[in-house]
Amino acid sequence: MLADADATERLGEALARSRDASQRLVVHLHGELGAGKSTLARSMLRALGVRGAIRSPTYTLLERYPLQCGEAVHMDLYRIGDAAELEFLGVDELDQPSSLWLVEWPERAGHGLPPTDLRIDLQHAGAGRIARLEGVSEPGRRWLQRVGEVAPQG
């Protein structure tokens, strides 16, 4: 349960702190409009050391950020009409061994994205949100275990 935006940001920070920077990890962010997907992604990027403006990829569809180890790619696919549009974004050129993919509305990409490691479902719950995290791959399951070790208690 995420009581407010601050709690969503703390979850993003815990995810960032527990990430294995030596491998590519793909996060699929699911939820309706306003569920907190962008807030979570921004807090992860901030905690990973991104300075300056963190632009929303709502209109650009894709924003890239250099990290100390590798690169982060934040995608918002809400506005694509067909998975074939991913080709124009150069998605196939983004697949680096130490990259982090944060993908909002991944279901619109069909099979055009690398397989997900971590699925995060966000939904409204009164004034707060509910976050459900699922490690889909073995690296994703190990990541979730580490999140539990670094997340603040209470």
N, C-alpha and C positions, 0 to 999 in steps of 0.2 A: 504494500500500500504506500503510495506517494501522496502525502498530505497536501503538498503545494509545489510550486515551481522550484523552490530551494531543495526539496527532497529529490526532485527529478535531476537537478544539477548534481547533487551528492552521488546519486547512482551513476551518472556519467563519469564523475571523478573516480569512483571506485572501479568502474570498467577500464578507464584509462590506466590507472595505477597497476592493474593486474594483467594488462595486455602483454603477450609475448611478442616483443618487437622484432624477433628474429624470423618471424614467418608472416606470410600474408594471411590476414583474417578478414572475413566478409561478414558484416552485420546487416541483417534485413530488419528494418524498422516498419512495423505494421501498426495501423490505427487510423481512425477517422480524422478528418480535419480538426486541428486544435487539440489533439490528444497528447502532444508533447514530444513528438518525434524530433523536430528541429531543436528544441530546447535540450534534449538529451544529446544530440549530435554536437551541438555547439559546446556543451560543457565537457564532452570528451575531448574535443579539439583543443579547447583552452587548457585542460589538464595535461594534454600531451605537449604543451609548449607553444601552441600557435599564438602569435602576438598580432596586434593590429586588428583590422576588421575581419570578421568571419561572416562572409556574405552568404545569404540564403541562396541555394541553387534553384529556387522556385522558377525563375525565368531563364536562367542560364543552363539549367538541368544538371550541371556538373561544376564543382569547384575543387581545385587541387591545392594542397597545403604541404609544404616541405616539413618534415619532422626531423628530429635529431637522428633517428634511425629510419630511413625510408620516406614514405609519402602517405598522406591521407587523402582519400577521395570521398567527397560528400556529394551524393547524387539525390535529386528529387525528380522522380519519373512521373509525377502526377499528370503533367501536361503532354506526355508522349501519347500518340494515338496508336502506334504500332511498334512492336519490338524491333522491326527493321530500322527504326530511327536511331537505334544505339550505334549502328555502323558509322553514322555521321558524327557521333561524339568521340570516336576513336577509342572506345572501351577496350578493344583488343590490345591496344598499346599501353594500357595502364597496369597490366598484370606484372608487378614487380614482386620479388620474393619477400620483401619487408614492407609491404604496403597494408594499409587499413582501408577497407571500403565500408562506408556508412551509406546505406541505400534506403531512401524513403520510397514507398510505393513500389517495391521490387516486383510485385505480381504483374505489373505492366510490361516488364521486360521479357516475359516468356522464359526461354532458355538462353537468353543473350548475356547472362551474367555468370561469373564463376559460382560454384556451389556455395551455399551459405554455411557459415560456421556457427553463428549465433543468431537466433531469431528472438526479437523483442516485440511483444504485443503490448500496446498501450491503449487503455480505454478510460473514458470518463467514469468517475465514481464520486458523485456529489461535487464538492469543491476540489477534490483531489483526483488522483489517477490510480489505476491499478496497472502494474507492470508485470508481465509474465515473461520470463527469460527461459529459453530452451537451447541447450547445446546440441546442435544438429550433427556436428562432426566430432571426432575425437579431440581435435584442438579446441573446439567450442566447449566441449564438456570440461576439459582441463581449465579453460579460461573461467568458466562459471565457478569451478571449485576455488580458484584463486580469488575471485570476486568475494566469495563468502569469507575468505580469510582476511581481506583488507577492508571490507565494508564496516562502517561505524555501527556499533551495537546500540539498540534502543531506538 
